[in-house]
Amino acid sequence: MIESGESCLDIARQLAAVESAVTAAKRVLIHDHIDHCLAHDEDSVLTEMKALTKLL
């Protein structure tokens, strides 16, 4: 976009959209991982949950 001369506002909007998409993907990944840990009753669930909360 920069090379093609797009405006700073358009570039900022695209970056905001990318950031939002990555945040949403992270949320889904963490949610699915929590569900997996709880469903399988692994011994390391508490450790996993503590690690995941640091990412939120």
CHARMM internal coordinates of N, CA and C (Angstrom, degrees):
IC EDIT
DIST 1 N 1 CA 1.4463
DIST 1 CA 1 C 1.5233
ANGL 1 N 1 CA 1 C 110.84
DIST 1 C 2 N 1.3049
ANGL 1 CA 1 C 2 N 115.67
DIHE 1 N 1 CA 1 C 2 N -37.93
DIST 2 N 2 CA 1.4622
ANGL 1 C 2 N 2 CA 119.07
DIHE 1 CA 1 C 2 N 2 CA -179.93
DIST 2 CA 2 C 1.5209
ANGL 2 N 2 CA 2 C 109.67
DIHE 1 C 2 N 2 CA 2 C -65.00
DIST 2 C 3 N 1.3505
ANGL 2 CA 2 C 3 N 115.47
DIHE 2 N 2 CA 2 C 3 N -45.63
DIST 3 N 3 CA 1.4558
ANGL 2 C 3 N 3 CA 119.80
DIHE 2 CA 2 C 3 N 3 CA -178.73
DIST 3 CA 3 C 1.5259
ANGL 3 N 3 CA 3 C 112.34
DIHE 2 C 3 N 3 CA 3 C -63.36
DIST 3 C 4 N 1.3279
ANGL 3 CA 3 C 4 N 116.44
DIHE 3 N 3 CA 3 C 4 N -29.74
DIST 4 N 4 CA 1.4630
ANGL 3 C 4 N 4 CA 118.78
DIHE 3 CA 3 C 4 N 4 CA -178.62
DIST 4 CA 4 C 1.5238
ANGL 4 N 4 CA 4 C 112.81
DIHE 3 C 4 N 4 CA 4 C -88.89
DIST 4 C 5 N 1.3298
ANGL 4 CA 4 C 5 N 116.75
DIHE 4 N 4 CA 4 C 5 N 3.23
DIST 5 N 5 CA 1.4565
ANGL 4 C 5 N 5 CA 120.34
DIHE 4 CA 4 C 5 N 5 CA 173.82
DIST 5 CA 5 C 1.5196
ANGL 5 N 5 CA 5 C 115.85
DIHE 4 C 5 N 5 CA 5 C 82.69
DIST 5 C 6 N 1.3207
ANGL 5 CA 5 C 6 N 117.12
DIHE 5 N 5 CA 5 C 6 N 20.85
DIST 6 N 6 CA 1.4697
ANGL 5 C 6 N 6 CA 119.70
DIHE 5 CA 5 C 6 N 6 CA 177.53
DIST 6 CA 6 C 1.5287
ANGL 6 N 6 CA 6 C 109.92
DIHE 5 C 6 N 6 CA 6 C -63.24
DIST 6 C 7 N 1.3120
ANGL 6 CA 6 C 7 N 115.62
DIHE 6 N 6 CA 6 C 7 N 153.92
DIST 7 N 7 CA 1.4677
ANGL 6 C 7 N 7 CA 119.74
DIHE 6 CA 6 C 7 N 7 CA -178.54
DIST 7 CA 7 C 1.5274
ANGL 7 N 7 CA 7 C 110.51
DIHE 6 C 7 N 7 CA 7 C -71.47
DIST 7 C 8 N 1.3175
ANGL 7 CA 7 C 8 N 115.10
DIHE 7 N 7 CA 7 C 8 N 157.28
DIST 8 N 8 CA 1.4680
ANGL 7 C 8 N 8 CA 120.48
DIHE 7 CA 7 C 8 N 8 CA 178.33
DIST 8 CA 8 C 1.5273
ANGL 8 N 8 CA 8 C 110.66
DIHE 7 C 8 N 8 CA 8 C -59.94
DIST 8 C 9 N 1.3172
ANGL 8 CA 8 C 9 N 116.77
DIHE 8 N 8 CA 8 C 9 N -37.17
DIST 9 N 9 CA 1.4586
ANGL 8 C 9 N 9 CA 120.79
DIHE 8 CA 8 C 9 N 9 CA 179.62
DIST 9 CA 9 C 1.5296
ANGL 9 N 9 CA 9 C 110.88
DIHE 8 C 9 N 9 CA 9 C -63.38
DIST 9 C 10 N 1.3269
ANGL 9 CA 9 C 10 N 117.44
DIHE 9 N 9 CA 9 C 10 N -44.01
DIST 10 N 10 CA 1.4654
ANGL 9 C 10 N 10 CA 120.69
DIHE 9 CA 9 C 10 N 10 CA 178.36
DIST 10 CA 10 C 1.5279
ANGL 10 N 10 CA 10 C 111.35
DIHE 9 C 10 N 10 CA 10 C -63.31
DIST 10 C 11 N 1.3094
ANGL 10 CA 10 C 11 N 116.38
DIHE 10 N 10 CA 10 C 11 N -40.79
DIST 11 N 11 CA 1.4676
ANGL 10 C 11 N 11 CA 120.66
DIHE 10 CA 10 C 11 N 11 CA 178.88
DIST 11 CA 11 C 1.5234
ANGL 11 N 11 CA 11 C 109.92
DIHE 10 C 11 N 11 CA 11 C -64.99
DIST 11 C 12 N 1.3295
ANGL 11 CA 11 C 12 N 116.88
DIHE 11 N 11 CA 11 C 12 N -43.55
DIST 12 N 12 CA 1.4636
ANGL 11 C 12 N 12 CA 121.02
DIHE 11 CA 11 C 12 N 12 CA 179.02
DIST 12 CA 12 C 1.5258
ANGL 12 N 12 CA 12 C 110.83
DIHE 11 C 12 N 12 CA 12 C -62.39
DIST 12 C 13 N 1.3139
ANGL 12 CA 12 C 13 N 116.96
DIHE 12 N 12 CA 12 C 13 N -39.44
DIST 13 N 13 CA 1.4689
ANGL 12 C 13 N 13 CA 120.23
DIHE 12 CA 12 C 13 N 13 CA 177.85
DIST 13 CA 13 C 1.5269
ANGL 13 N 13 CA 13 C 110.92
DIHE 12 C 13 N 13 CA 13 C -63.53
DIST 13 C 14 N 1.3123
ANGL 13 CA 13 C 14 N 116.72
DIHE 13 N 13 CA 13 C 14 N -42.57
DIST 14 N 14 CA 1.4626
ANGL 13 C 14 N 14 CA 120.35
DIHE 13 CA 13 C 14 N 14 CA 179.01
DIST 14 CA 14 C 1.5260
ANGL 14 N 14 CA 14 C 110.97
DIHE 13 C 14 N 14 CA 14 C -64.75
DIST 14 C 15 N 1.3240
ANGL 14 CA 14 C 15 N 116.98
DIHE 14 N 14 CA 14 C 15 N -41.26
DIST 15 N 15 CA 1.4609
ANGL 14 C 15 N 15 CA 120.39
DIHE 14 CA 14 C 15 N 15 CA 178.18
DIST 15 CA 15 C 1.5238
ANGL 15 N 15 CA 15 C 110.91
DIHE 14 C 15 N 15 CA 15 C -63.88
DIST 15 C 16 N 1.3231
ANGL 15 CA 15 C 16 N 117.02
DIHE 15 N 15 CA 15 C 16 N -39.87
DIST 16 N 16 CA 1.4648
ANGL 15 C 16 N 16 CA 120.84
DIHE 15 CA 15 C 16 N 16 CA 177.67
DIST 16 CA 16 C 1.5247
ANGL 16 N 16 CA 16 C 110.48
DIHE 15 C 16 N 16 CA 16 C -63.71
DIST 16 C 17 N 1.3232
ANGL 16 CA 16 C 17 N 117.05
DIHE 16 N 16 CA 16 C 17 N -39.35
DIST 17 N 17 CA 1.4634
ANGL 16 C 17 N 17 CA 120.89
DIHE 16 CA 16 C 17 N 17 CA 178.69
DIST 17 CA 17 C 1.5267
ANGL 17 N 17 CA 17 C 110.82
DIHE 16 C 17 N 17 CA 17 C -65.59
DIST 17 C 18 N 1.3159
ANGL 17 CA 17 C 18 N 116.71
DIHE 17 N 17 CA 17 C 18 N -41.62
DIST 18 N 18 CA 1.4669
ANGL 17 C 18 N 18 CA 120.98
DIHE 17 CA 17 C 18 N 18 CA 178.23
DIST 18 CA 18 C 1.5231
ANGL 18 N 18 CA 18 C 109.89
DIHE 17 C 18 N 18 CA 18 C -63.95
DIST 18 C 19 N 1.3204
ANGL 18 CA 18 C 19 N 116.55
DIHE 18 N 18 CA 18 C 19 N -45.01
DIST 19 N 19 CA 1.4597
ANGL 18 C 19 N 19 CA 120.86
DIHE 18 CA 18 C 19 N 19 CA 179.32
DIST 19 CA 19 C 1.5327
ANGL 19 N 19 CA 19 C 110.78
DIHE 18 C 19 N 19 CA 19 C -59.81
DIST 19 C 20 N 1.3039
ANGL 19 CA 19 C 20 N 116.97
DIHE 19 N 19 CA 19 C 20 N -43.10
DIST 20 N 20 CA 1.4610
ANGL 19 C 20 N 20 CA 121.71
DIHE 19 CA 19 C 20 N 20 CA 178.83
DIST 20 CA 20 C 1.5275
ANGL 20 N 20 CA 20 C 111.23
DIHE 19 C 20 N 20 CA 20 C -62.97
DIST 20 C 21 N 1.3117
ANGL 20 CA 20 C 21 N 116.64
DIHE 20 N 20 CA 20 C 21 N -42.14
DIST 21 N 21 CA 1.4652
ANGL 20 C 21 N 21 CA 120.93
DIHE 20 CA 20 C 21 N 21 CA 179.70
DIST 21 CA 21 C 1.5267
ANGL 21 N 21 CA 21 C 111.29
DIHE 20 C 21 N 21 CA 21 C -65.26
DIST 21 C 22 N 1.3182
ANGL 21 CA 21 C 22 N 117.25
DIHE 21 N 21 CA 21 C 22 N -41.03
DIST 22 N 22 CA 1.4644
ANGL 21 C 22 N 22 CA 120.97
DIHE 21 CA 21 C 22 N 22 CA 178.97
DIST 22 CA 22 C 1.5287
ANGL 22 N 22 CA 22 C 110.10
DIHE 21 C 22 N 22 CA 22 C -66.00
DIST 22 C 23 N 1.3222
ANGL 22 CA 22 C 23 N 117.22
DIHE 22 N 22 CA 22 C 23 N -41.67
DIST 23 N 23 CA 1.4611
ANGL 22 C 23 N 23 CA 121.25
DIHE 22 CA 22 C 23 N 23 CA 177.87
DIST 23 CA 23 C 1.5258
ANGL 23 N 23 CA 23 C 110.88
DIHE 22 C 23 N 23 CA 23 C -61.50
DIST 23 C 24 N 1.3190
ANGL 23 CA 23 C 24 N 116.84
DIHE 23 N 23 CA 23 C 24 N -43.04
DIST 24 N 24 CA 1.4657
ANGL 23 C 24 N 24 CA 120.73
DIHE 23 CA 23 C 24 N 24 CA 178.70
DIST 24 CA 24 C 1.5286
ANGL 24 N 24 CA 24 C 110.80
DIHE 23 C 24 N 24 CA 24 C -64.41
DIST 24 C 25 N 1.3145
ANGL 24 CA 24 C 25 N 117.27
DIHE 24 N 24 CA 24 C 25 N -41.19
DIST 25 N 25 CA 1.4656
ANGL 24 C 25 N 25 CA 121.02
DIHE 24 CA 24 C 25 N 25 CA 178.84
DIST 25 CA 25 C 1.5228
ANGL 25 N 25 CA 25 C 110.63
DIHE 24 C 25 N 25 CA 25 C -64.30
DIST 25 C 26 N 1.3226
ANGL 25 CA 25 C 26 N 116.96
DIHE 25 N 25 CA 25 C 26 N -40.68
DIST 26 N 26 CA 1.4640
ANGL 25 C 26 N 26 CA 121.46
DIHE 25 CA 25 C 26 N 26 CA 177.70
DIST 26 CA 26 C 1.5201
ANGL 26 N 26 CA 26 C 110.20
DIHE 25 C 26 N 26 CA 26 C -61.42
DIST 26 C 27 N 1.3169
ANGL 26 CA 26 C 27 N 116.49
DIHE 26 N 26 CA 26 C 27 N -43.08
DIST 27 N 27 CA 1.4620
ANGL 26 C 27 N 27 CA 121.33
DIHE 26 CA 26 C 27 N 27 CA -179.91
DIST 27 CA 27 C 1.5339
ANGL 27 N 27 CA 27 C 110.72
DIHE 26 C 27 N 27 CA 27 C -61.43
DIST 27 C 28 N 1.3141
ANGL 27 CA 27 C 28 N 117.04
DIHE 27 N 27 CA 27 C 28 N -43.90
DIST 28 N 28 CA 1.4705
ANGL 27 C 28 N 28 CA 121.03
DIHE 27 CA 27 C 28 N 28 CA 179.26
DIST 28 CA 28 C 1.5264
ANGL 28 N 28 CA 28 C 110.40
DIHE 27 C 28 N 28 CA 28 C -64.69
DIST 28 C 29 N 1.3177
ANGL 28 CA 28 C 29 N 116.83
DIHE 28 N 28 CA 28 C 29 N -43.97
DIST 29 N 29 CA 1.4607
ANGL 28 C 29 N 29 CA 121.22
DIHE 28 CA 28 C 29 N 29 CA -179.69
DIST 29 CA 29 C 1.5232
ANGL 29 N 29 CA 29 C 110.92
DIHE 28 C 29 N 29 CA 29 C -60.67
DIST 29 C 30 N 1.3259
ANGL 29 CA 29 C 30 N 116.92
DIHE 29 N 29 CA 29 C 30 N -46.65
DIST 30 N 30 CA 1.4576
ANGL 29 C 30 N 30 CA 120.83
DIHE 29 CA 29 C 30 N 30 CA -179.43
DIST 30 CA 30 C 1.5265
ANGL 30 N 30 CA 30 C 110.41
DIHE 29 C 30 N 30 CA 30 C -65.41
DIST 30 C 31 N 1.3187
ANGL 30 CA 30 C 31 N 117.35
DIHE 30 N 30 CA 30 C 31 N -42.65
DIST 31 N 31 CA 1.4657
ANGL 30 C 31 N 31 CA 121.08
DIHE 30 CA 30 C 31 N 31 CA 179.25
DIST 31 CA 31 C 1.5251
ANGL 31 N 31 CA 31 C 110.61
DIHE 30 C 31 N 31 CA 31 C -60.17
DIST 31 C 32 N 1.3124
ANGL 31 CA 31 C 32 N 116.57
DIHE 31 N 31 CA 31 C 32 N -46.35
DIST 32 N 32 CA 1.4658
ANGL 31 C 32 N 32 CA 120.57
DIHE 31 CA 31 C 32 N 32 CA 179.51
DIST 32 CA 32 C 1.5266
ANGL 32 N 32 CA 32 C 111.54
DIHE 31 C 32 N 32 CA 32 C -63.88
DIST 32 C 33 N 1.3232
ANGL 32 CA 32 C 33 N 116.61
DIHE 32 N 32 CA 32 C 33 N -38.02
DIST 33 N 33 CA 1.4620
ANGL 32 C 33 N 33 CA 120.01
DIHE 32 CA 32 C 33 N 33 CA -179.91
DIST 33 CA 33 C 1.5324
ANGL 33 N 33 CA 33 C 110.40
DIHE 32 C 33 N 33 CA 33 C -67.03
DIST 33 C 34 N 1.3276
ANGL 33 CA 33 C 34 N 116.62
DIHE 33 N 33 CA 33 C 34 N -41.41
DIST 34 N 34 CA 1.4654
ANGL 33 C 34 N 34 CA 120.26
DIHE 33 CA 33 C 34 N 34 CA 177.08
DIST 34 CA 34 C 1.5252
ANGL 34 N 34 CA 34 C 109.89
DIHE 33 C 34 N 34 CA 34 C -61.11
DIST 34 C 35 N 1.3226
ANGL 34 CA 34 C 35 N 116.78
DIHE 34 N 34 CA 34 C 35 N -46.64
DIST 35 N 35 CA 1.4652
ANGL 34 C 35 N 35 CA 120.51
DIHE 34 CA 34 C 35 N 35 CA 178.18
DIST 35 CA 35 C 1.5265
ANGL 35 N 35 CA 35 C 111.18
DIHE 34 C 35 N 35 CA 35 C -57.61
DIST 35 C 36 N 1.3245
ANGL 35 CA 35 C 36 N 116.34
DIHE 35 N 35 CA 35 C 36 N -42.95
DIST 36 N 36 CA 1.4632
ANGL 35 C 36 N 36 CA 120.86
DIHE 35 CA 35 C 36 N 36 CA 179.90
DIST 36 CA 36 C 1.5279
ANGL 36 N 36 CA 36 C 110.66
DIHE 35 C 36 N 36 CA 36 C -63.12
DIST 36 C 37 N 1.3154
ANGL 36 CA 36 C 37 N 117.27
DIHE 36 N 36 CA 36 C 37 N -46.38
DIST 37 N 37 CA 1.4688
ANGL 36 C 37 N 37 CA 120.84
DIHE 36 CA 36 C 37 N 37 CA -179.14
DIST 37 CA 37 C 1.5247
ANGL 37 N 37 CA 37 C 111.26
DIHE 36 C 37 N 37 CA 37 C -61.63
DIST 37 C 38 N 1.3279
ANGL 37 CA 37 C 38 N 116.10
DIHE 37 N 37 CA 37 C 38 N -43.58
DIST 38 N 38 CA 1.4613
ANGL 37 C 38 N 38 CA 119.60
DIHE 37 CA 37 C 38 N 38 CA -178.51
DIST 38 CA 38 C 1.5247
ANGL 38 N 38 CA 38 C 111.63
DIHE 37 C 38 N 38 CA 38 C -69.89
DIST 38 C 39 N 1.3115
ANGL 38 CA 38 C 39 N 117.16
DIHE 38 N 38 CA 38 C 39 N -35.47
DIST 39 N 39 CA 1.4627
ANGL 38 C 39 N 39 CA 120.84
DIHE 38 CA 38 C 39 N 39 CA -178.61
DIST 39 CA 39 C 1.5261
ANGL 39 N 39 CA 39 C 112.22
DIHE 38 C 39 N 39 CA 39 C -70.57
DIST 39 C 40 N 1.3203
ANGL 39 CA 39 C 40 N 116.44
DIHE 39 N 39 CA 39 C 40 N -30.57
DIST 40 N 40 CA 1.4572
ANGL 39 C 40 N 40 CA 119.67
DIHE 39 CA 39 C 40 N 40 CA -176.20
DIST 40 CA 40 C 1.5222
ANGL 40 N 40 CA 40 C 113.21
DIHE 39 C 40 N 40 CA 40 C -98.28
DIST 40 C 41 N 1.3248
ANGL 40 CA 40 C 41 N 117.00
DIHE 40 N 40 CA 40 C 41 N -0.48
DIST 41 N 41 CA 1.4637
ANGL 40 C 41 N 41 CA 122.30
DIHE 40 CA 40 C 41 N 41 CA 175.05
DIST 41 CA 41 C 1.5325
ANGL 41 N 41 CA 41 C 111.80
DIHE 40 C 41 N 41 CA 41 C 46.10
DIST 41 C 42 N 1.2974
ANGL 41 CA 41 C 42 N 115.21
DIHE 41 N 41 CA 41 C 42 N 48.65
DIST 42 N 42 CA 1.4556
ANGL 41 C 42 N 42 CA 120.08
DIHE 41 CA 41 C 42 N 42 CA -179.37
DIST 42 CA 42 C 1.5273
ANGL 42 N 42 CA 42 C 110.33
DIHE 41 C 42 N 42 CA 42 C -72.58
DIST 42 C 43 N 1.3121
ANGL 42 CA 42 C 43 N 116.04
DIHE 42 N 42 CA 42 C 43 N 152.70
DIST 43 N 43 CA 1.4610
ANGL 42 C 43 N 43 CA 120.91
DIHE 42 CA 42 C 43 N 43 CA 179.36
DIST 43 CA 43 C 1.5207
ANGL 43 N 43 CA 43 C 112.00
DIHE 42 C 43 N 43 CA 43 C -64.51
DIST 43 C 44 N 1.3032
ANGL 43 CA 43 C 44 N 116.56
DIHE 43 N 43 CA 43 C 44 N -25.93
DIST 44 N 44 CA 1.4601
ANGL 43 C 44 N 44 CA 120.50
DIHE 43 CA 43 C 44 N 44 CA -174.87
DIST 44 CA 44 C 1.5264
ANGL 44 N 44 CA 44 C 113.17
DIHE 43 C 44 N 44 CA 44 C -94.22
DIST 44 C 45 N 1.3426
ANGL 44 CA 44 C 45 N 118.18
DIHE 44 N 44 CA 44 C 45 N 18.29
DIST 45 N 45 CA 1.4622
ANGL 44 C 45 N 45 CA 121.01
DIHE 44 CA 44 C 45 N 45 CA -176.06
DIST 45 CA 45 C 1.5192
ANGL 45 N 45 CA 45 C 111.13
DIHE 44 C 45 N 45 CA 45 C -58.65
DIST 45 C 46 N 1.3239
ANGL 45 CA 45 C 46 N 118.33
DIHE 45 N 45 CA 45 C 46 N -45.93
DIST 46 N 46 CA 1.4609
ANGL 45 C 46 N 46 CA 120.94
DIHE 45 CA 45 C 46 N 46 CA -178.68
DIST 46 CA 46 C 1.5249
ANGL 46 N 46 CA 46 C 111.05
DIHE 45 C 46 N 46 CA 46 C -61.33
DIST 46 C 47 N 1.3041
ANGL 46 CA 46 C 47 N 117.14
DIHE 46 N 46 CA 46 C 47 N -43.76
DIST 47 N 47 CA 1.4647
ANGL 46 C 47 N 47 CA 121.15
DIHE 46 CA 46 C 47 N 47 CA 178.14
DIST 47 CA 47 C 1.5198
ANGL 47 N 47 CA 47 C 110.56
DIHE 46 C 47 N 47 CA 47 C -62.31
DIST 47 C 48 N 1.3266
ANGL 47 CA 47 C 48 N 116.43
DIHE 47 N 47 CA 47 C 48 N -43.64
DIST 48 N 48 CA 1.4688
ANGL 47 C 48 N 48 CA 120.76
DIHE 47 CA 47 C 48 N 48 CA 178.94
DIST 48 CA 48 C 1.5235
ANGL 48 N 48 CA 48 C 111.07
DIHE 47 C 48 N 48 CA 48 C -62.20
DIST 48 C 49 N 1.3355
ANGL 48 CA 48 C 49 N 116.91
DIHE 48 N 48 CA 48 C 49 N -43.21
DIST 49 N 49 CA 1.4659
ANGL 48 C 49 N 49 CA 120.60
DIHE 48 CA 48 C 49 N 49 CA -178.73
DIST 49 CA 49 C 1.5230
ANGL 49 N 49 CA 49 C 110.91
DIHE 48 C 49 N 49 CA 49 C -64.00
DIST 49 C 50 N 1.3111
ANGL 49 CA 49 C 50 N 117.19
DIHE 49 N 49 CA 49 C 50 N -41.11
DIST 50 N 50 CA 1.4662
ANGL 49 C 50 N 50 CA 120.54
DIHE 49 CA 49 C 50 N 50 CA 177.83
DIST 50 CA 50 C 1.5252
ANGL 50 N 50 CA 50 C 110.56
DIHE 49 C 50 N 50 CA 50 C -62.45
DIST 50 C 51 N 1.3131
ANGL 50 CA 50 C 51 N 116.85
DIHE 50 N 50 CA 50 C 51 N -42.20
DIST 51 N 51 CA 1.4636
ANGL 50 C 51 N 51 CA 120.53
DIHE 50 CA 50 C 51 N 51 CA 179.16
DIST 51 CA 51 C 1.5222
ANGL 51 N 51 CA 51 C 110.90
DIHE 50 C 51 N 51 CA 51 C -65.52
DIST 51 C 52 N 1.3281
ANGL 51 CA 51 C 52 N 116.68
DIHE 51 N 51 CA 51 C 52 N -40.66
DIST 52 N 52 CA 1.4639
ANGL 51 C 52 N 52 CA 120.54
DIHE 51 CA 51 C 52 N 52 CA -179.49
DIST 52 CA 52 C 1.5226
ANGL 52 N 52 CA 52 C 112.12
DIHE 51 C 52 N 52 CA 52 C -66.80
DIST 52 C 53 N 1.3280
ANGL 52 CA 52 C 53 N 117.38
DIHE 52 N 52 CA 52 C 53 N -38.06
DIST 53 N 53 CA 1.4668
ANGL 52 C 53 N 53 CA 119.03
DIHE 52 CA 52 C 53 N 53 CA -178.93
DIST 53 CA 53 C 1.5225
ANGL 53 N 53 CA 53 C 111.47
DIHE 52 C 53 N 53 CA 53 C -64.22
DIST 53 C 54 N 1.3096
ANGL 53 CA 53 C 54 N 117.49
DIHE 53 N 53 CA 53 C 54 N -26.02
DIST 54 N 54 CA 1.4673
ANGL 53 C 54 N 54 CA 120.33
DIHE 53 CA 53 C 54 N 54 CA 176.81
DIST 54 CA 54 C 1.5242
ANGL 54 N 54 CA 54 C 111.49
DIHE 53 C 54 N 54 CA 54 C -68.71
DIST 54 C 55 N 1.3184
ANGL 54 CA 54 C 55 N 116.86
DIHE 54 N 54 CA 54 C 55 N -23.15
DIST 55 N 55 CA 1.4619
ANGL 54 C 55 N 55 CA 121.26
DIHE 54 CA 54 C 55 N 55 CA -179.11
DIST 55 CA 55 C 1.5192
ANGL 55 N 55 CA 55 C 112.95
DIHE 54 C 55 N 55 CA 55 C -87.01
DIST 55 C 56 N 1.3150
ANGL 55 CA 55 C 56 N 116.98
DIHE 55 N 55 CA 55 C 56 N -13.43
DIST 56 N 56 CA 1.4614
ANGL 55 C 56 N 56 CA 120.60
DIHE 55 CA 55 C 56 N 56 CA -176.95
DIST 56 CA 56 C 1.5138
ANGL 56 N 56 CA 56 C 112.02
DIHE 55 C 56 N 56 CA 56 C -82.72
END
COOR INIT
IC SEED 1 N 1 CA 1 C
IC BUILD
